Amino acid sequence: MSETITAMASPNIALVKYWGKRGDGSLNLPNNSSVSFTLSENILNTKTSVAVAPDLKEDAIYINGELQPKDQKNEKTTFISKIIEEMRKNAGFSDNLLVVSNNSFPTGSGLASSASGASALVFALNEFLGLKLDSKELSIIARRISGSACRSMAGGFVYWKKGELDDGSDSYAEQIAPQSHWDVVDMIGIVNESRKKVSSSQGHSATTKTSVLYKSRPEYAEKNADLVVDAVRNRNFAALAEVVMRDSNNMHATMLDTWPPIRYLNDMSWDIIEAVHDLNGKNGESIAAYTFDAGPNAHVITTAQHANEVREMLSEVMGEGSRILEAPVGSGPKLLSEKDSLITGEFLKNI
Amino acid sequence: MSETITAMASPNIALVKYWGKRGDGSLNLPNNSSVSFTLSENILNTKTSVAVAPDLKEDAIYINGELQPKDQKNEKTTFISKIIEEMRKNAGFSDNLLVVSNNSFPTGSGLASSASGASALVFALNEFLGLKLDSKELSIIARRISGSACRSMAGGFVYWKKGELDDGSDSYAEQIAPQSHWDVVDMIGIVNESRKKVSSSQGHSATTKTSVLYKSRPEYAEKNADLVVDAVRNRNFAALAEVVMRDSNNMHATMLDTWPPIRYLNDMSWDIIEAVHDLNGKNGESIAAYTFDAGPNAHVITTAQHANEVREMLSEVMGEGSRILEAPVGSGPKLLSEKDSLITGEFLKNI
């Protein structure tokens, strides 16, 4: 076992969305399969270092420089602790661990870091503890920390199979095409959000419990996932685009039908939606597709060929000085060398 | 037959919405029953005068002072001509008619005038031609001009029965409680709309054709209509409020799920939605209910007791100088006296 292991992972953008959990929700088992591509780690990433900490009375987890309190109400952090405990036990290991995790994300961007964070942690722990778990097992563990994180355990284009079993052992993500397969990019328009936000965890539950319209979403999304897999395999952008946009609209419609209603799209999101339809209309076929997660940020998917056009369109709609990130397809989680460790002498001196 | 007949009617606000037509759409037959109350004619009204015009080569229809062109693409005006032709034929009448119709609506308010316009016209023609049609027959004719107009043929609280027959002879509106039954008001926040609008006629068709989620709306709305009828009969505002808000959200969700998506709500509409939820939360029970038609204007339903509170809430959210109309329940269409005729010597001189 090395003294310190450092891993890096990146978020993914869902082309068919995960919204609504089956069972009691605790295992993050989805009502439908979903598809994503992993974003380039050069644009957005989480780095996570793990080391033994025999001097500590308990595990210490630092996220972006802050020690995470133990006795707290953040479900996600509690879950991280549980997963660490379980993986350590499986490895027959007993020492307390020091986990240090930093996100490269622009501050206040509203871009979800839980997928890359969970993915980097599980990847690092597997190596550190010498567990040699396969990609399916790793994906299942990441899913339990944060549902869509399972899709960040692979690079390229990824399919998260819904699965049928109650224990979730058949609900994990697999690569359907590698990073090199297709030069699509996610052009991300960072849209300010001033209103209070419903956490996606609360949202999943509220929609499945109260939306009448949601009942028809799982079957629809399941079909969309199949269509997107085909479109990716055939590199058929026009086919991909329509399904991606309709699936996003469909999910946000079930959010509006939730009681009380959930709003993630704002006027700027809608202006971008309309600008994408206009751009595609002018081109005679779809060269761009918008998709929105649980927030107003616009993810406009396009191919490298049309990236500049799409960037210009976004700039025009969002105004000068707007923040736009261009994320190609990424390669998935990987180990970094000792010199990239976040657990430096400097770090240890300051904690 | 009098020389000139003048009638007045007012719009209605749907508590359960009409969205989506059955059949080929030409008869405006709805997929679900709906419920409304007619707004006070003191706040919003259409006045329509009808007179013989033997000197004219064809019927002349003036709306807000403008002669409506014959050879045109406006489906609604074409339909008005057809209805006039049909009613005249039924009366065994042959002279050409002069129809003059004026709306009292604030300019550019985005408030639909087609319901009050169709209602006033049908009411005036029935009297002018001496047809003595009953309220059911009048409602059916108004429905054919503009679906929701059939609900403006009665005052007070109105139920528009979906009906089952292909010819629409069982799809008409009836009063379920008179104006005096309950002192609810429609506090209307006029929200500016800067984007291009999808006409409701196009929208009805696009949603039924393309929205996957719409499939479950008719059954849901049908139940909502029953619940609202009960809530109105029992003057149970809290029960009314939840159904009204959910039905509006549900309809707008199917619009978002339409391909391409239809947006009527904007950030201001959403700010009002959230403010209503906050107000109700603070009060411990619902004292206000928002509902939105095919536009961003907020209709906040409340009782006379809470009207000031609701007006203040709207002013605060919309900012100073915002336009707010307060419309109590109205009495339905009625005839006006000769002195209210729009066909004056002055008018005839200027055409």
Chai-1 contact restraints between the chains, C-beta under 6 A:
chainA,res_idxA,chainB,res_idxB,connection_type,confidence,min_distance_angstrom,max_distance_angstrom,comment,restraint_id
A,V212,B,S216,contact,1.0,0.0,6.0,A-B,restraint_1
A,V212,B,Y220,contact,1.0,0.0,6.0,A-B,restraint_2
A,L213,B,L213,contact,1.0,0.0,6.0,A-B,restraint_3
A,L213,B,S216,contact,1.0,0.0,6.0,A-B,restraint_4
A,L213,B,A253,contact,1.0,0.0,6.0,A-B,restraint_5
A,S216,B,V212,contact,1.0,0.0,6.0,A-B,restraint_6
A,S216,B,L213,contact,1.0,0.0,6.0,A-B,restraint_7
A,S216,B,S216,contact,1.0,0.0,6.0,A-B,restraint_8
A,Y220,B,V212,contact,1.0,0.0,6.0,A-B,restraint_9
A,R246,B,W259,contact,1.0,0.0,6.0,A-B,restraint_10
A,N249,B,L256,contact,1.0,0.0,6.0,A-B,restraint_11
A,N249,B,D257,contact,1.0,0.0,6.0,A-B,restraint_12
A,N249,B,P261,contact,1.0,0.0,6.0,A-B,restraint_13
A,N250,B,D257,contact,1.0,0.0,6.0,A-B,restraint_14
A,A253,B,L213,contact,1.0,0.0,6.0,A-B,restraint_15
A,A253,B,A253,contact,1.0,0.0,6.0,A-B,restraint_16
A,A253,B,L256,contact,1.0,0.0,6.0,A-B,restraint_17
A,A253,B,D257,contact,1.0,0.0,6.0,A-B,restraint_18
A,L256,B,N249,contact,1.0,0.0,6.0,A-B,restraint_19
A,L256,B,A253,contact,1.0,0.0,6.0,A-B,restraint_20
A,D257,B,N249,contact,1.0,0.0,6.0,A-B,restraint_21
A,D257,B,N250,contact,1.0,0.0,6.0,A-B,restraint_22
A,D257,B,A253,contact,1.0,0.0,6.0,A-B,restraint_23
A,W259,B,R246,contact,1.0,0.0,6.0,A-B,restraint_24
A,P260,B,H277,contact,1.0,0.0,6.0,A-B,restraint_25
A,P261,B,N249,contact,1.0,0.0,6.0,A-B,restraint_26
A,R263,B,W270,contact,1.0,0.0,6.0,A-B,restraint_27
A,N266,B,D267,contact,1.0,0.0,6.0,A-B,restraint_28
A,D267,B,N266,contact,1.0,0.0,6.0,A-B,restraint_29
A,D267,B,D267,contact,1.0,0.0,6.0,A-B,restraint_30
A,W270,B,R263,contact,1.0,0.0,6.0,A-B,restraint_31
A,H277,B,P260,contact,1.0,0.0,6.0,A-B,restraint_32
